[in-house]
Each structure stands twice: as structure tokens, then as C-alpha cells.
Amino acid sequence: MLERRAATTDYPYSKAMRDSEIVWDEATLQAFVKSPQSVVSGTRMAFGGLDDQKIDPLIDFLQSKHQTQPYAGLADVLTAYLRVAGDRTMSQA
Ligand code: HEM
């Protein structure tokens, strides 16, 4: 993921993400997970941002080749994800 240009995997990214011209590195990722909308205005990533103390361990996790340690902030990410997934389910009902 690091050193890869934004919106270049097989996923229907938002126009905002495709137009962003970001190449992910430590600095751009830190800023994006802290506040997705302020880095890519109009992104569909509905995740309000991580606390400062959770960002460094996340970057370490994404950089590690072997990923033997689980990422300690995972519970927060899952909670945010389930909140969004739950909202979608409700709005389709
Ligand atoms: C620590 C947690 C997370 C990290 C590090 C992260 C990171 C990223 C990154 C780097 C991208 C851009 C990908 C690319 O350029 O290929 C992205 C896109 C996206 N993420 Fe996340 N994300 C996280 C959590 C979440 C959560 C919880 C959700 C859902 C609630 C979410 C939904 C999305 C969506 C929908 C996109 C596409 C956005 C667009 O096209 O505008 N992410 N994420």
C-alpha cells in the first residue's frame, strides 16, 4: 500500500479519490486516517479519523512485512465499519 498511487486497485473508488494524485507514504497516510475528508475532499471513506496515539502503531503495522502483531486499534476500525454497514442495511429496509 505504501508508495502506491491512490485509487489504483480493482475497487470503484470515488472521483475524489481518483483525482487526488496522492501517492501513499507515511505522511499522506497519517493525515488521511486522521481526517479522510480534509485530505481527499469528497472521499466516500466514512471513517471519522483515528486518535493520534493510534496512528503510529497503524503505520508501523502497514509497513511491517510479516505482520505478526495484530493492530491494536482494530476494534475501533471494526466499530466504525459496522456503524456504516449497519446504516446502509437500515436505509435499504
Ligand atoms: C485504520 C483504518 C483504515 C485505514 C488505514 C484506511 C485506509 C484507506 C486508504 C489508504 C484508502 C485509499 C485506498 C487507495 O488509494 O487505494 C481508503 C479508501 C476507502 N476506505 Fe478506508 N481505511 C480505514 C478504515 C475504513 C473504514 C472503517 C471504512 C468504512 C467505514 C473505510 C472505507 C473506505 C472506502 C469506502 C474507501 C474508498 C474511498 C473513496 O473512493 O473515496 N475505511 N481507506
Boltz pocket constraint, residues with backbone or C-beta under 6 A from the ligand:
constraints:
  - pocket:
      binder: B
      contacts: [[A, 5], [A, 6], [A, 7], [A, 8], [A, 9], [A, 12], [A, 13], [A, 14], [A, 15], [A, 16], [A, 17], [A, 24], [A, 32], [A, 33], [A, 42], [A, 43], [A, 44], [A, 45], [A, 46], [A, 47], [A, 50], [A, 58], [A, 77], [A, 78], [A, 80], [A, 81], [A, 82], [A, 84], [A, 85]]
      max_distance: 6.0
